[in-house]
């Protein structure tokens, strides 16, 4: 199960990502926001992060205008490694090396087509499991 959330700035892209996930046959849980009305991104960043950290959801996708604020919020939750990605290479590398469990994107930074490619790369790339990466993740968690 994928947790997904956004603020008002990311709402339209979040809705497009939901349709993309449905087309791929992937289950998701939408933690809001549910409209383009102005709202506070920390509410949704924290809700998605807590769902992933608790194990309720396996991974998360967060979207705000830039992706910055919502990723900062998510990374405050213990056990979360949220990565802001604006390209497929970063999405692949953060999964392989950091075992990132939340993808953050900026709706005002990315076009919809590229965003869907980043989502696919993030979701389809496994963690390498290499000892050096496990060691580094352990250091992050300390």
Protein Blocks (a to p, Z undefined) as FASTA:
>chain_A
ZZddddfklmmmmmmmmmmmmmnopacddebjabfbdcdfklmmmmmmmmmmnomambdc
dddfkommmmmmmmmpghiacdddfbfklmmmmmmmnopabdcddfklpcfklmmmmmmm
mmmpccekiaklmmmmmmmmZZ
